[in-house]
Amino acid sequence: MIIGYEAKRLFQNLSGLGNYSRNTVNLLTRFYPWNSYLLFTPKRSELFVPPEQVEIISPVSKFSKRFGTHWRIFEIAKIAKKKRVDLFHGLSHVLPFWMGRSGIPTVLTIHDVIYMRFPDFYKKIDIRLYKFHTIGGCRRATKILAISHQTKEDLIHFFNINPDKIVVIHQSCDKLFYERVTEEQKELVRQRYNLPGKFILCVGTIESRKNQLAILKGVVEEKLDVPVVLLGKPTEYKQVLDEFIVEAGIRSQLIFLHGTNMEELQAIYQMAEVMVYPSFFEGFGLPVLEAQASGCPVITSDISRMPEAGGDGALYIDPYNSTEIGAAIRKVLMNDDIRRELTRKGTENAALFSEQIVGEKLIKLYQSMVTQK
């Protein structure tokens, strides 16, 4: 098969949609190397080193280079048809116009529609743009790939999408997280970021939806004298955290990190005593899976679809209850048996989301659609 991808986020997003896109292409080229993979992107970057089965297609004319969004939305379908693409997959909520008229079967991945559930977290103009691409893409797509049952339910609820059009295929995480680093590698990362011997970890954008403040409140309420590492891109919400940190007098306990690469994140997960992820809502919750694959005990929310990602391998808490969060952290830190059991069950759960399993489901979906065509 010749498979085309709308791959802007693959080259431009360091986390989230970018990780999903890179993981998808990497696992398919590794397990199914006989296919050809075409990546359509307005701009290239060093975030992705293409395997030999991958061809990168970018704008050629001066106009298309200058107006990359126009090229991405309006010109890709024509190029894909000329390239005799058998199937086209929009990896991150966007499916180019005219793709339906090209005769090429199309898949559109929708990660979440959090902006519909929590509109206060987003700018109004962004919500309109997200809705425009989601609704239009879902209408044009032959099949919609939801990364969780939560996302499928939300698409049906908010946009009245036909359930028969939606396929749920959970995402995997980078294969790095399933591999163990050496003590020497850990020590290098520890020294690079001046990390302590023991620490509590939270991975994710520093934003109100991720609810990092509840972790800090829980630590203070339980009088836990353990450093907390918050790893993620900061937003205005960090000011809220800073105010609480000063008020509570725990500045020396906090470490903020941003911009780590995958190998560094791999080591940090494996150094942490526990990863705490009390998010109010997620389409899936990839850090939960990454931590479990890394052998790190996980505490996460009992709402949204977090249990869909964490399975039996996480300790679940009410994200609105900082006292409960603090007590859960203490329980994991102070009880070796609980920590070992969470690690064991988490590793078993992560195995259910391996790249091989996800890749097999994806390629079967592709083949069925091409055959039906």
BATIVEX-425331 format. One record per residue: residue number from 1; x, y, z of N, C-alpha, C in turn. Coordinates in steps of 0.2 Angstrom, whole numbers, plus 2048, in hexadecimal, padded with zeros to 3 digits. Atoms other than C-alpha are relative to their C-alpha. Example, Ala and Ser with C-alpha at 12.3 -4.5 7.8 and 13.67 -1.06 7.14 Angstrom:
BEGIN
LOTI     n   npx   npy   npz   capx   capy   capz   cpx   cpy   cpz
LOTI     1   804   7FA   800    83E    7EA    827   804   806   800
LOTI     2   7FC   7FA   7FF    844    7FB    824   7FC   805   803
// end
This chain:
BEGIN
LOTI     n   npx   npy   npz   capx   capy   capz   cpx   cpy   cpz
LOTI     1   804   7FA   800    800    800    800   804   806   800
LOTI     2   7FD   7F9   7FF    805    812    7FE   7FB   804   804
LOTI     3   804   7FD   7FB    7FF    81B    80D   802   807   801
LOTI     4   7FF   7F9   7FF    7FE    82E    80E   7FE   803   807
LOTI     5   802   7FD   7F9    7FE    838    81F   800   808   7FF
LOTI     6   7FF   7F9   7FE    7FA    84A    823   804   800   806
LOTI     7   7FB   801   7FB    809    84C    82E   803   807   802
LOTI     8   7FD   7FA   7FD    80B    85E    833   802   800   807
LOTI     9   7FE   801   7F8    80B    85A    846   806   7FC   801
LOTI    10   7FB   805   7FF    817    84C    843   807   804   800
LOTI    11   7FA   7FC   801    824    859    83E   801   806   805
LOTI    12   800   7F9   7FD    81F    868    849   7FE   800   807
LOTI    13   802   800   7F9    818    862    85A   805   7FB   804
LOTI    14   7FB   804   7FC    824    85C    867   7FD   7FA   804
LOTI    15   804   805   7FC    817    852    871   7F9   7FF   7FD
LOTI    16   807   801   802    805    84D    870   7FF   7FD   7F9
LOTI    17   802   803   807    7FF    84C    85E   806   7FF   7FC
LOTI    18   7FA   802   804    811    84C    858   803   7F9   802
LOTI    19   7FE   807   7FE    815    83D    863   7FC   7FB   7FD
LOTI    20   805   805   803    806    834    85D   802   7FF   7F8
LOTI    21   7FF   800   808    80A    838    84A   807   7FC   7FF
LOTI    22   7F9   803   801    81D    833    84C   7FF   7F8   802
LOTI    23   801   807   7FD    818    823    856   7FD   7FC   7FA
LOTI    24   803   803   805    80C    81E    849   804   7FE   7F9
LOTI    25   7FC   801   806    817    820    83A   806   7FB   801
LOTI    26   7FA   804   7FE    826    818    843   7FE   7F9   801
LOTI    27   802   807   7FF    81D    808    848   7FE   7FD   7FA
LOTI    28   802   804   806    815    805    837   806   7FF   7FB
LOTI    29   7FA   802   804    825    807    82E   805   7FB   802
LOTI    30   7FC   806   7FD    82E    7FB    83A   7FC   7FA   7FF
LOTI    31   804   806   800    820    7EE    83A   7FE   7FE   7F9
LOTI    32   803   801   807    81A    7F0    828   804   804   7FB
LOTI    33   7FC   7FC   804    829    7F6    81E   7FF   7FF   7F9
LOTI    34   801   801   807    823    7F0    80D   7FB   805   7FD
LOTI    35   804   7FB   803    816    7FE    80C   804   807   7FF
LOTI    36   7FC   7F9   801    81B    810    806   7FC   805   804
LOTI    37   803   7FC   7FB    817    81E    812   802   807   7FE
LOTI    38   7FF   7FA   802    815    830    80C   7FE   805   805
LOTI    39   802   7FB   7FB    815    83F    818   800   806   7FD
LOTI    40   802   7F9   803    80D    84F    813   801   805   805
LOTI    41   7FF   7FB   7FB    813    85E    81D   802   806   7FD
LOTI    42   7FE   7F9   802    815    871    81A   807   801   801
LOTI    43   7F9   7FE   7FE    826    871    823   803   7F9   803
LOTI    44   7FC   805   7FC    833    864    828   803   802   806
LOTI    45   7FC   7FF   7FA    83D    863    838   804   7FA   802
LOTI    46   7FB   805   7FE    84A    859    841   7FC   7FC   805
LOTI    47   804   804   7FB    83C    852    84D   7FF   7F9   7FD
LOTI    48   802   807   803    83A    843    841   805   7FE   7FB
LOTI    49   7FB   803   805    848    839    838   7FC   7FA   7FC
LOTI    50   804   804   803    83E    830    82A   804   7F9   7FE
LOTI    51   7FE   806   803    841    81D    827   800   800   7F8
LOTI    52   7FF   800   808    845    818    815   7FA   7FF   7FD
LOTI    53   807   801   804    833    813    811   7FC   806   800
LOTI    54   804   7FA   7FF    82E    825    815   802   805   7FB
LOTI    55   7FE   7FA   804    82D    833    808   7FC   806   803
LOTI    56   803   7F9   7FD    82A    845    80E   7FE   804   7FA
LOTI    57   803   7FC   805    81F    850    803   7FF   807   803
LOTI    58   801   7F9   7FD    820    863    806   7FE   804   7FA
LOTI    59   801   7FB   805    81B    872    7FC   806   801   7FC
LOTI    60   7FB   7FE   805    825    876    7EC   800   807   7FE
LOTI    61   801   7F9   803    81E    886    7E5   801   806   806
LOTI    62   7FF   7FA   7FB    822    897    7EE   7FA   801   803
LOTI    63   806   7FE   7FD    810    89A    7F1   7FE   7FB   805
LOTI    64   802   805   7FC    80D    889    7F9   805   800   806
LOTI    65   7FB   800   7FA    81D    88B    804   7FE   806   805
LOTI    66   802   7FA   7FC    817    89C    80A   7F9   7FF   803
LOTI    67   807   801   7FD    805    897    80D   7FF   7F8   801
LOTI    68   800   808   7FF    808    885    814   7F9   7FE   802
LOTI    69   806   803   7FE    7F7    884    81C   7FB   7FF   7FA
LOTI    70   803   801   806    7EF    887    80B   802   7F9   7FD
LOTI    71   7FD   806   803    7FA    879    804   7FD   7FA   804
LOTI    72   802   805   7FB    7F6    86E    813   7F8   7FE   7FF
LOTI    73   807   801   800    7E3    870    811   7FD   7FF   7F9
LOTI    74   803   800   807    7E0    872    7FE   804   7FC   7FB
LOTI    75   7FC   803   806    7EE    86A    7F4   802   7F9   801
LOTI    76   7FE   807   7FF    7F2    85A    7FD   7FD   7FA   7FC
LOTI    77   804   805   803    7E4    850    7F6   802   7FF   7F8
LOTI    78   7FE   800   807    7E9    854    7E4   807   7FC   7FF
LOTI    79   7FA   803   800    7FB    84F    7E8   800   7F8   801
LOTI    80   801   807   7FE    7F6    83F    7F0   7FD   7FB   7FB
LOTI    81   802   804   806    7EC    839    7E1   805   7FF   7FB
LOTI    82   7FA   801   805    7FB    83C    7D6   805   7FB   802
LOTI    83   7FC   805   7FE    805    832    7E1   7FD   7F9   801
LOTI    84   803   806   800    7F9    824    7E0   7FF   7FD   807
LOTI    85   801   802   7F9    7F6    823    7F3   7FA   7FC   800
LOTI    86   806   805   7FF    7EB    814    7F8   7FC   802   806
LOTI    87   804   7FE   7FA    7E6    81C    809   803   806   803
LOTI    88   7FD   7FA   7FD    7E8    82C    811   7FD   801   807
LOTI    89   802   800   7F9    7E8    82F    824   802   807   803
LOTI    90   7FE   7F9   7FC    7E7    840    82D   801   7FE   807
LOTI    91   7FE   802   7F9    7F0    83D    83D   7FE   804   806
LOTI    92   801   7FC   7FA    7EB    84C    847   7FA   805   7FE
LOTI    93   806   7FC   801    7D9    852    844   7FF   804   7FA
LOTI    94   801   7FC   806    7DB    859    833   801   7FB   7FA
LOTI    95   801   804   806    7D6    851    822   800   805   7FB
LOTI    96   800   7FB   806    7DA    85B    812   7FA   800   7FD
LOTI    97   806   7FF   804    7CC    862    808   801   7FC   7F9
LOTI    98   800   803   806    7C7    859    7F8   803   7F9   800
LOTI    99   7FE   806   7FF    7CE    849    7FF   7FB   7FB   7FE
LOTI   100   806   804   801    7BD    841    7FE   7FF   7FF   7F9
LOTI   101   801   800   807    7BC    845    7EC   805   7FC   7FC
LOTI   102   7FA   803   803    7CD    83D    7E8   7FF   7F9   7FF
LOTI   103   801   808   800    7C6    82B    7EA   804   7FD   804
LOTI   104   7FB   803   7FB    7D3    828    7F7   7FD   7FF   807
LOTI   105   802   801   7F9    7CD    81F    807   803   804   805
LOTI   106   7FD   7FC   7FB    7D0    82A    816   7FF   7FE   807
LOTI   107   801   801   7F8    7D3    828    829   802   807   803
LOTI   108   7FF   7FA   7FC    7D2    837    835   801   7FE   807
LOTI   109   800   801   7F9    7D9    835    846   7FE   806   804
LOTI   110   803   7FB   7FB    7D0    83F    854   803   7FE   807
LOTI   111   7FE   801   7FA    7D9    840    864   7FC   801   806
LOTI   112   805   7FE   7FB    7CD    849    86E   7FC   806   7FE
LOTI   113   804   7FA   801    7C0    857    86E   7FF   804   807
LOTI   114   800   7FD   7F9    7C4    85E    87F   7FE   807   800
LOTI   115   802   7F9   800    7C1    870    879   7F8   800   800
LOTI   116   807   800   800    7AE    86B    878   7FE   7FF   808
LOTI   117   802   802   7F9    7AE    864    88A   802   806   805
LOTI   118   7FD   7FB   7FC    7B9    872    891   802   806   7FC
LOTI   119   7FF   7FB   805    7B7    881    886   804   806   804
LOTI   120   7FC   7FB   7FC    7BE    88D    894   807   7FF   800
LOTI   121   7F9   801   800    7CF    885    892   803   803   7F9
LOTI   122   7FD   7FE   806    7D0    88C    880   7FD   806   7FD
LOTI   123   802   7FA   803    7CF    89C    876   7FA   7FE   7FB
LOTI   124   806   801   804    7BE    89E    86C   802   7FF   7F9
LOTI   125   7FE   801   807    7C7    89F    85B   803   7FA   7FF
LOTI   126   7FD   807   800    7D1    88F    85F   7FA   7FB   800
LOTI   127   806   805   800    7C0    886    863   7FD   800   7F9
LOTI   128   803   800   807    7B9    88C    852   804   7FC   7FB
LOTI   129   7FB   803   805    7C8    886    849   800   7F8   801
LOTI   130   800   807   7FE    7C8    875    852   7FA   7FD   7FD
LOTI   131   806   803   803    7B6    872    84E   7FF   800   7F9
LOTI   132   800   800   807    7B8    877    83C   803   7FA   7FD
LOTI   133   7FC   806   803    7C5    86A    839   7FD   7FA   802
LOTI   134   803   806   7FD    7BD    85D    844   7FA   7FE   7FC
LOTI   135   806   801   803    7AC    85E    83C   801   7FF   7F9
LOTI   136   7FF   801   807    7B2    860    82A   804   7FA   7FF
LOTI   137   7FC   806   801    7BF    852    82C   7FC   7FA   801
LOTI   138   804   806   7FE    7B3    846    834   7FB   7FF   7FA
LOTI   139   804   801   806    7A7    849    825   803   7FD   7FA
LOTI   140   7FC   802   806    7B4    846    818   803   7F9   801
LOTI   141   7FD   806   7FF    7BC    837    820   7FC   7FA   7FF
LOTI   142   803   807   801    7B8    825    81B   7FF   7FD   807
LOTI   143   800   802   7F9    7BC    820    82D   803   805   805
LOTI   144   7FD   7FC   7FB    7C0    829    83D   803   7FC   805
LOTI   145   7FC   804   7FB    7CD    822    849   800   804   806
LOTI   146   7FF   7FD   7F9    7CA    827    85B   805   7FC   804
LOTI   147   7FB   803   7FC    7D8    824    867   7FD   7FD   806
LOTI   148   803   803   7FA    7CC    81F    875   7F9   800   7FF
LOTI   149   807   800   800    7BA    81B    878   7FD   806   802
LOTI   150   802   7FA   7FE    7B9    82B    881   7FF   805   7FA
LOTI   151   800   7FC   806    7BD    834    871   7FA   7FE   7FB
LOTI   152   806   802   804    7B0    82A    867   7FA   802   803
LOTI   153   807   7FD   7FD    7A2    82E    873   800   807   800
LOTI   154   800   7F9   800    7A7    840    873   7FE   802   7F8
LOTI   155   802   7FF   807    7A6    840    860   7F9   7FF   7FE
LOTI   156   807   802   801    795    838    860   7FC   806   804
LOTI   157   804   7FB   7FC    78F    844    86E   800   807   7FD
LOTI   158   800   7F9   802    795    855    868   7FF   801   7F8
LOTI   159   801   7FF   807    795    852    855   7FC   7FC   7FC
LOTI   160   805   804   803    788    845    852   803   7FB   7FA
LOTI   161   7FD   804   805    795    83A    848   7FD   7F9   801
LOTI   162   802   807   800    78F    829    843   805   7FB   803
LOTI   163   7FB   805   7FC    796    81C    84F   803   7FB   7FB
LOTI   164   7FE   805   804    798    810    841   807   802   7FC
LOTI   165   7FA   7FD   804    7A5    81C    839   806   800   804
LOTI   166   7FA   7FF   7FC    7B0    81C    848   803   7F9   802
LOTI   167   7FD   806   7FE    7BD    80F    84C   805   802   806
LOTI   168   7FC   7FF   7FA    7C6    80F    85D   807   7FC   800
LOTI   169   7F9   804   800    7D9    80B    85C   804   804   805
LOTI   170   7FC   7FC   7FB    7E3    810    86C   807   801   7FD
LOTI   171   7F9   7FF   803    7F3    818    869   805   7FD   805
LOTI   172   7FA   803   7FC    804    811    86F   804   806   802
LOTI   173   7FB   7FB   7FE    813    81A    876   806   7FE   7FD
LOTI   174   7FA   802   803    824    81B    86F   804   7FA   803
LOTI   175   7FD   807   7FE    82D    80A    870   806   802   805
LOTI   176   7FB   7FF   7FB    83B    813    87B   7FE   7FF   807
LOTI   177   802   800   7F9    830    813    88A   7FF   7F9   802
LOTI   178   800   807   7FE    82F    800    88A   807   7FD   801
LOTI   179   7F9   802   7FF    842    7FF    88A   803   803   807
LOTI   180   7FD   7FE   7FA    84D    801    89A   806   803   7FF
LOTI   181   7F9   7FC   800    85B    80E    89C   804   7FD   805
LOTI   182   7FB   802   7FB    86B    80B    8A5   800   805   805
LOTI   183   7FF   7FC   7FB    870    812    8B5   804   806   7FE
LOTI   184   7FC   7FB   803    87D    81C    8AC   7FC   805   7FC
LOTI   185   804   7FB   804    870    824    8A0   7FC   804   805
LOTI   186   804   7FD   7FB    865    828    8AF   804   806   803
LOTI   187   7FC   7FB   7FC    873    831    8B8   802   806   7FB
LOTI   188   7FF   7FB   805    877    83B    8A8   7FA   805   800
LOTI   189   806   7FC   800    865    841    8A8   7FF   804   806
LOTI   190   801   7FD   7FA    865    844    8BA   805   806   801
LOTI   191   7FC   7FB   7FF    874    84F    8BA   7FF   806   7FB
LOTI   192   801   7FB   805    86F    858    8AA   7FA   805   802
LOTI   193   805   7FC   7FE    85F    85E    8B2   800   801   808
LOTI   194   7FF   7FF   7F9    865    85E    8C4   7FA   7FD   804
LOTI   195   805   804   7FD    858    851    8C9   802   7FD   807
LOTI   196   7FE   803   7FA    857    84A    8DB   7FF   7F8   800
LOTI   197   801   807   800    858    838    8E0   7F9   7FD   7FF
LOTI   198   807   802   800    846    836    8E3   7FB   806   7FE
LOTI   199   804   7FB   802    838    840    8DB   7F9   7FE   7FE
LOTI   200   807   801   803    825    841    8D7   800   803   7F9
LOTI   201   800   7FE   807    822    843    8C4   7F9   802   7FE
LOTI   202   806   7FF   804    814    84B    8BA   802   803   7F9
LOTI   203   7FE   7FE   807    816    84C    8A7   7FA   802   7FC
LOTI   204   805   7FD   803    80B    857    89D   800   808   800
LOTI   205   800   7F9   801    808    869    897   7FE   803   807
LOTI   206   802   7FC   7FA    807    875    8A6   7FA   804   7FF
LOTI   207   806   7FC   802    7F5    87A    8A4   7FB   7FD   805
LOTI   208   805   801   7FB    7E5    87A    8AF   7FD   7F9   7FF
LOTI   209   803   807   801    7DE    86A    8A7   804   7FB   803
LOTI   210   7FB   805   7FE    7ED    860    8AC   800   800   808
LOTI   211   802   801   7F9    7E9    865    8BE   806   7FF   805
LOTI   212   7FA   801   7FC    7FB    866    8C5   800   803   807
LOTI   213   800   7FC   7F9    7F6    872    8D3   7FD   7FB   805
LOTI   214   803   805   7FB    7EC    863    8DB   806   7FC   803
LOTI   215   7FA   804   7FD    7FD    859    8DC   803   804   805
LOTI   216   7FD   7FC   7FB    805    868    8E5   7FC   801   806
LOTI   217   804   7FF   7FA    7F7    86A    8F1   800   7F9   804
LOTI   218   800   807   7FD    7F7    857    8F4   806   7FF   804
LOTI   219   7F9   800   7FD    80A    858    8F8   800   804   806
LOTI   220   800   7FC   7FA    807    866    904   7FC   7FD   806
LOTI   221   805   803   7FB    7F8    85E    90D   803   7FA   803
LOTI   222   7FD   806   7FD    802    84E    910   807   801   802
LOTI   223   7F9   7FE   7FE    812    857    914   805   7FC   7FD
LOTI   224   7FC   804   803    81B    84D    908   807   804   7FE
LOTI   225   7F9   7FC   802    82E    853    907   803   7FC   7FB
LOTI   226   7FD   803   806    831    84C    8F6   800   805   7FA
LOTI   227   800   7FB   805    836    856    8E7   7FB   7FE   7FA
LOTI   228   805   801   805    829    858    8D9   803   803   7F9
LOTI   229   7FE   7FE   806    82E    859    8C7   7FA   800   7FB
LOTI   230   806   7FE   805    821    861    8BB   804   801   7F9
LOTI   231   7FC   800   807    827    85D    8A9   7FB   801   7FB
LOTI   232   805   7FE   806    81D    866    89B   801   807   7FE
LOTI   233   800   7F9   803    81B    876    891   7FC   804   805
LOTI   234   804   7FC   7FB    816    884    89D   7FB   805   7FC
LOTI   235   805   7FB   802    807    88F    89A   7FE   805   805
LOTI   236   801   7FB   7FB    7FF    89D    8A3   7FE   7FD   807
LOTI   237   802   804   7FA    7F9    890    8B0   806   7FF   805
LOTI   238   7FA   801   7FC    80B    88F    8B6   800   806   806
LOTI   239   800   7FA   7FB    808    8A0    8BF   7FC   7FE   806
LOTI   240   804   803   7FB    7FA    897    8C9   804   7FC   805
LOTI   241   7FB   805   7FC    807    88A    8CF   805   804   803
LOTI   242   7FB   7FC   7FD    814    897    8D2   7FD   803   807
LOTI   243   803   7FD   7FA    808    8A0    8DE   7FF   7FC   806
LOTI   244   801   805   7FB    804    891    8E7   807   7FD   803
LOTI   245   7FA   803   7FE    816    88B    8E8   803   805   805
LOTI   246   7FE   7FB   7FC    81B    89C    8F0   7FC   800   807
LOTI   247   805   800   7FA    80C    89C    8FC   802   7FA   805
LOTI   248   7FF   806   7FC    810    88A    902   807   7FF   802
LOTI   249   7F9   800   7FE    822    88D    903   804   7F9   7FE
LOTI   250   7FD   806   803    827    87E    8F8   804   801   7FA
LOTI   251   7FC   7FF   806    832    886    8EB   805   7FB   7FF
LOTI   252   7FA   805   800    841    87B    8EF   7FE   7F9   7FE
LOTI   253   802   807   801    836    86C    8EC   7FE   7FF   7F9
LOTI   254   802   800   807    831    870    8DA   805   801   7FB
LOTI   255   7FB   7FF   806    83A    86D    8CA   7FC   800   7FA
LOTI   256   803   7FF   806    833    873    8B9   804   7FE   7FA
LOTI   257   7FC   802   806    839    86A    8A9   7FC   801   7FA
LOTI   258   803   7FF   807    835    86E    897   805   7FF   7FB
LOTI   259   7FC   801   806    83C    868    886   805   7FA   801
LOTI   260   7FB   806   800    844    858    88B   7FE   7FB   7FA
LOTI   261   801   805   806    846    84B    87D   7FD   7FA   802
LOTI   262   803   806   7FF    83F    83A    87C   804   7FB   805
LOTI   263   7FC   804   7FC    84E    831    883   801   803   807
LOTI   264   800   7FD   7F9    84F    83D    892   7FA   7FF   804
LOTI   265   807   801   7FD    83C    83B    895   800   7F9   802
LOTI   266   800   807   7FE    83F    828    895   804   7FF   806
LOTI   267   7FC   801   7FA    84C    829    8A2   7FD   803   806
LOTI   268   804   7FD   7FA    842    835    8AD   7FA   7FC   803
LOTI   269   805   804   7FE    833    82A    8AD   803   7FA   805
LOTI   270   7FE   805   7FC    83E    81C    8B3   804   802   806
LOTI   271   7FD   7FE   7F9    846    826    8C1   7FB   802   805
LOTI   272   805   7FD   7FC    836    82D    8C8   7FD   7FA   805
LOTI   273   803   805   7FB    82E    825    8D8   7F9   7FF   7FE
LOTI   274   806   801   802    81D    828    8D1   7FE   805   7FB
LOTI   275   803   7FB   805    814    831    8C2   7F9   802   802
LOTI   276   806   7FE   7FE    805    83B    8C7   7FD   804   7FB
LOTI   277   804   7FD   806    7F8    840    8BA   7F9   801   801
LOTI   278   806   7FF   7FE    7E9    848    8C1   7FB   804   7FB
LOTI   279   803   7FC   805    7E2    84F    8B1   7F8   7FF   801
LOTI   280   807   800   800    7D0    854    8B0   7FC   7FD   7FA
LOTI   281   803   804   806    7CD    84D    89F   806   7FF   7FB
LOTI   282   7FB   801   805    7D7    845    891   7FC   7FB   7FB
LOTI   283   803   805   805    7D3    83C    881   803   7F9   801
LOTI   284   7FD   807   7FF    7DF    82E    886   804   801   806
LOTI   285   7FB   7FF   7FA    7ED    834    892   806   7FC   7FF
LOTI   286   7FA   804   802    7FD    82E    88A   805   800   805
LOTI   287   7FB   800   7FA    809    833    899   7FE   7FA   804
LOTI   288   801   806   7FC    800    825    8A2   803   7FA   7FD
LOTI   289   7FE   806   804    804    818    895   808   800   800
LOTI   290   7F9   7FF   800    816    81F    894   803   7FE   806
LOTI   291   7FD   801   7FA    819    81E    8A6   7FF   7F8   802
LOTI   292   801   807   7FE    812    80C    8A8   805   7FC   7FC
LOTI   293   7FB   804   804    81D    806    899   807   801   803
LOTI   294   7F9   7FF   7FD    82C    80E    8A2   801   7FD   807
LOTI   295   7FF   804   7F9    828    804    8B2   7FF   805   806
LOTI   296   801   7FB   7FB    823    814    8BC   7F9   7FF   802
LOTI   297   807   801   7FD    814    812    8C8   7FC   807   7FE
LOTI   298   804   7FB   802    805    81D    8C3   7FA   802   804
LOTI   299   806   7FE   7FD    7F8    827    8CC   7FD   805   7FB
LOTI   300   803   7FC   805    7EB    82F    8C1   7F8   800   801
LOTI   301   807   7FE   7FE    7D9    835    8C0   7FB   7FA   7FE
LOTI   302   805   806   801    7CA    829    8C1   7FA   803   7FC
LOTI   303   805   7FD   805    7C0    834    8B5   802   800   7F9
LOTI   304   7FE   800   807    7C0    837    8A2   801   7F8   7FE
LOTI   305   7FE   806   802    7C8    828    89A   807   7FE   802
LOTI   306   7FA   802   7FE    7D7    827    8A4   801   7F8   802
LOTI   307   800   807   7FF    7D3    815    8AA   800   7FC   7F9
LOTI   308   7FF   803   807    7D2    811    897   807   7FF   7FE
LOTI   309   7F8   800   801    7E5    815    896   803   7FC   806
LOTI   310   7FC   803   7FB    7EA    80F    8A7   7FE   7F9   802
LOTI   311   802   807   7FE    7E0    7FF    8A9   801   7FF   807
LOTI   312   7FF   802   7F9    7E4    7F5    8B9   806   803   803
LOTI   313   7F9   7FE   7FE    7F5    7FD    8BA   801   807   803
LOTI   314   7FF   7F9   7FD    7F2    80E    8C2   7FC   800   806
LOTI   315   803   7FF   7FA    7EC    814    8D3   7FB   807   7FE
LOTI   316   805   7FB   802    7DC    81F    8CF   7FE   805   806
LOTI   317   802   7FB   7FB    7D8    82F    8D8   7FB   805   7FD
LOTI   318   804   7FB   802    7CB    83D    8D8   804   806   7FE
LOTI   319   7FB   7FB   801    7D4    84B    8CF   7FD   807   803
LOTI   320   802   7FA   7FD    7C9    858    8D8   801   800   807
LOTI   321   7FE   801   7F9    7CF    851    8E9   807   800   801
LOTI   322   7F9   800   7FF    7E0    857    8ED   803   7FC   806
LOTI   323   7FE   804   7FA    7E0    84E    8FE   801   7F9   7FE
LOTI   324   7FF   807   803    7DD    83E    8F5   806   7FF   7FC
LOTI   325   7FA   801   804    7EB    841    8E9   806   800   804
LOTI   326   7FA   800   7FB    7F7    845    8F7   800   7F9   804
LOTI   327   800   806   7FD    7F2    835    900   802   7FA   7FC
LOTI   328   7FE   805   804    7F4    82B    8F1   808   800   7FE
LOTI   329   7F9   7FF   801    805    832    8EE   804   7FD   806
LOTI   330   7FD   802   7FA    80A    82E    900   800   7F8   800
LOTI   331   801   807   800    803    81C    8FE   806   7FD   7FB
LOTI   332   7FB   803   804    80E    819    8EF   807   801   802
LOTI   333   7F9   7FE   7FE    81E    821    8F6   802   7FC   806
LOTI   334   7FE   803   7FA    81D    818    906   7FF   7F9   800
LOTI   335   802   807   800    817    807    901   804   7FC   7FA
LOTI   336   7FD   804   806    823    7FC    8F7   7FC   7FB   7FD
LOTI   337   804   805   803    817    7EF    8F4   7FB   803   7FB
LOTI   338   805   7FC   804    80A    7FB    8ED   804   802   7F9
LOTI   339   7FD   7FD   805    817    803    8E2   802   7FA   7FB
LOTI   340   7FF   805   805    81D    7F2    8DB   7FA   7FD   7FD
LOTI   341   806   803   803    80C    7EC    8D8   7FD   805   7FA
LOTI   342   802   7FB   805    807    7FC    8CE   805   7FF   7FA
LOTI   343   7FB   801   806    818    7FA    8C4   7FE   7FA   7FC
LOTI   344   801   806   804    814    7E8    8C0   7F9   800   7FC
LOTI   345   806   800   804    802    7EB    8BB   800   805   7FB
LOTI   346   800   7FB   805    806    7FB    8B2   804   7FD   7FA
LOTI   347   7FC   802   806    813    7F2    8A7   7FC   7FB   7FC
LOTI   348   805   805   804    806    7E4    8A3   7FB   804   7FC
LOTI   349   805   7FC   804    7FA    7F1    89E   803   804   7FA
LOTI   350   7FD   7FC   806    806    7FB    893   802   7FB   7FA
LOTI   351   7FF   805   805    80A    7EA    88A   7FA   800   7FB
LOTI   352   806   800   805    7F8    7EB    883   7FF   805   7FB
LOTI   353   800   7FA   805    7FC    7FB    87A   806   800   7FC
LOTI   354   7F9   800   803    80C    7F5    872   7FF   802   7F9
LOTI   355   800   7FE   807    811    7FC    861   7FD   7FA   7FB
LOTI   356   802   805   805    80E    7EB    859   7F9   7FF   800
LOTI   357   808   801   800    7FC    7E9    85F   7FD   806   7FD
LOTI   358   803   7FA   803    7F8    7FB    85A   801   800   7F8
LOTI   359   7FE   800   807    801    7F9    849   7FC   7FB   7FC
LOTI   360   804   805   803    7F7    7E9    845   7F9   802   7FF
LOTI   361   806   7FE   800    7E7    7F1    849   7FF   806   7FA
LOTI   362   800   7FB   805    7EB    800    83E   801   7FE   7F9
LOTI   363   7FF   803   807    7F1    7F6    82F   7FA   7FC   7FE
LOTI   364   806   804   801    7E2    7EB    830   7FA   805   7FD
LOTI   365   805   7FB   802    7D7    7FB    82F   802   803   7F9
LOTI   366   7FE   7FD   807    7E1    802    820   7FE   7FB   7FB
LOTI   367   801   805   805    7E0    7F1    817   7F9   7FF   7FE
LOTI   368   807   801   801    7CD    7EF    819   7FD   806   7FC
LOTI   369   803   7FA   803    7CA    801    813   802   800   7F8
LOTI   370   7FE   801   807    7D5    7FE    803   7FD   7FB   7FC
LOTI   371   803   805   803    7CD    7EE    800   7F9   802   7FE
LOTI   372   807   7FE   801    7BB    7F5    801   800   805   7FA
LOTI   373   7FF   7FB   805    7C1    803    7F5   800   7FC   7F9
// end
